[in-house]
């Protein structure tokens, strides 16, 4: 992955955490209550990849503060737990691990047979880990299916966000490429061509995204005929059939 793509991905994930925190805190029933009586809200992001490469700690907490660093309120906060930074934690004896360290190790290594003895030992020391490990080993098929369904929904939301991010990155790259060509062939000509290319790409992508969205809306409205959906949205019948099948699998 290119450096600029990684940077944009990291920025998108950080913004996702902020969005989820705001949505979580605002979802509380607040009518008739004083704001200072609302429950505190904390959004935790557990990453199986490195999200904050410039911060060595595996756990990072974010809260609202003034410019001088003084805490503003404790009502909300974000916690990032990066499972790729547990090298030092894994070297500790299990009885010396804090609860948050034990939780991080469980999430990172519970399904890794090489660490099965460590997870079992953690379960003896930490009752919470023992219960979680037992639940993981005895989870029912229905629970697995529900978990899969929730995962698919979250995946679809993330996919839509990634499409929007990829579109923006592509437009930025197209604009940069157009400017580079323009500098080589003449600033005026290059700027004109770069703008044309950017507008064409943006228009084409916008039209295609709009057509797909229209088709999905038609399917959700109960229209099941590929021919009708294709006519409504301006797509091919093959595309309509594919979208219908996807909707059946992920309603």
N, C-alpha and C positions, 0 to 999 in steps of 0.2 A: 504494500500500500504506500502511495506517495506521501511525503511529509505533510503536504497541504491537505491531503485527504484525511490523514490521521488527526491533524489539528482541527479540522472541521467536524470530524466524528466526535472528538473529545468535547468540543464546544456544544455540540448538539446534545450529548449525554448530560452535560452539566445543566443545560437549559431544561432538559427533560426532568431532572431532579427538582429544579425550582418549580416547574409547572405542577408536578405531582404533589409537592409540599403545599402549594397554594390551594390546590384542589382539595387536598385532605383537610386542611384547617378550615376552609370555607364550608365543607360538607357538614359541619356540626350544626345541630339545631340551635340557632341563636335568638330566635324571636322571644322577646320577653325576658332575656337574660342580659346581665351586665357583661360587657366584653371581657373584663378581667376575671370572670368566673368560667370562661371556656377552658376546656382541657388543652394542655400543651400538645403540640403536634410535632412529631419528628419523622422525617422521611429518610429511610435507610436504603442505600444502594449497595448491594453486594456484587462485586465485579470479579469475574474469572479472568480478567485481563487488566493491564496497567492503564488506569484512567488518568492518574496524576503523576507523570514520570518525574517531575521535579521535586516531589515530596517523598522522602524515603520511608516514612511510617506507613504501615499497612492500614491504619485507621486515621481518618481525618474528620474533624467536626467543624461545621460552619454555622455561625450564628450572626444575627444582626448586631452591628456595632457602629459607634460613632467614628469620625475620622481619627480621633486620638486612640482608638482601640477599646474604649470603655463600652461595656455591654449596654445595648439599648433595651432589649426585652429578652426574656427567656421563653417566650410563648412558642417559638418555632425554631427548628434547627434541622440541619441536614448532616447525615453521617455517611461517609464513604468507606467501605470496607473492601480493600483490594486483596484478593486471595493469592495474587502472584508475588506478594512481598512477605511471605511467612517463613523465610529461610531461618531467621534467628529464633522465631517462636517454635519451630519444629525441633530445634535443638534442646529445648527445655524439657526437664522431667515433667510428666503430666501433672504431678501434684503441686508444681510451682506455677502452672499456667493460671492466669486470671480467667474469670468467666467469659469475657469477651474474646480472649485468646482461644479458649476451648471451643467456643462457638465458631470462630473463624476456621479453626483446624477441622471441625466437624463438616462444615460446608465444603471445604476444599478437598478433604480426603475421605469422606464417608464411603464413597464407592470405589476407592482405590485399595485393592487387596494388599498392596505393599504396606499400607498403614492400618490394616484391620486390627492388629494387636494394640496399636496406640489408641484407636477409637474405642475399643473395648475397655482399655485401662481408663480412658477419660470418663467412660460411662460409670465406672466404679467410684471415681473421685467426685464427679459432678452428676447429681441426680438428673438434672435437666438434660444432659447429653445422653444419659442412659435411656431416659424416656423417649427422646427423639430417635435414638438408634433403634430402639425396640419398635417404635411406630413405623420407621422406615422399612424394617424387615417384615412387618405384618400388614402393611397397607393393602387395602382391598382393591380389587379390579375396578370397582365403581369409583373409588377415590382417585385411582390413577387416571381413569377416563375424564373425570371432572378436572383434574389437574392439567391434563392434556388440552382440554377445551379452553381453560383459562389461559394456558400458555399460547394457544393458537390465537386467541383474541389479542393478547398483549403483543404477539409477533406481528399481527396484522397492523396494529396501531404503530408499532415501531417501523414496519415496512413502509407505511405511508409517509412517516416522518423521514425515513431514509431516502425515499423517492424525491421528496421535496428538497432535501439537502443535496442529493446528487444532481438534481436539476439546477439548483443554484450554483453549485460548484462547476458544473458543465458550462453554464452561461458565463461564469467568471473566467474560466479557462478560454472560452471562445473569444471573449472580449480581449483578454490578454494576448491571445494569438493574433487577433486582428490588429491590435496596436503594434505588435512586433513586426508584422508584415508591412504595416503602414510606415513604420520608421525606415524600413529597407527600401521601399518603393516611393516614399514621399509621404510626409505626415498627413497632408490633406486627403490624398487618395486612400491611404491606409485607414484613416478615421471613418471615412464614408463606407468603405467595404466592411470594416469591423462592425459598424452600426447595422449595416444591412444583414450581415451574417447573424449577428446577435438577435435582431428582430425576427428574422426568418426562423431561427432555431426556437426562440421563445414562442413565436406564434404557432409553429408546428406542434411543439410539445404541449402548449396550452390547449390547442384544439383536440389533440389526442386524449389528454387527461380529461377534458370536458366531455368528450364522447363516451369514454369509459365510465365516468361518473353518471352520465345520463342513462347508460345501459344498466348500471347497478341500481339506480333509482327505479327504473322500470321493472326490474326483476323483483325488487323489494315490494313494489306496488302490486305484485301478483301476476304480472305478464310473463307467460312461460313459452310463448312462441318465438323461436330464434328469428324467424322472418320479421315479425312485428318489432322485436327489440332492435334488430339491425336497421329497420326503416326509421325507427324513432331516434336512435342514437347516431346513425350515420356510420356504422361499422359493418364488417362482413358478418355473414351468418356463422362462419367458423368461429370468429371471435365471440359472437353471442352465445354459441353452444358452450364454449370454454368457460365463459363467465357464469352461465347457468349451473354448470357442473361444480365450479368453485363455490357458488352460493349454497348449493345443496350440501357440500361437505363442510362449509363454514358459514352457517346461516347467521 
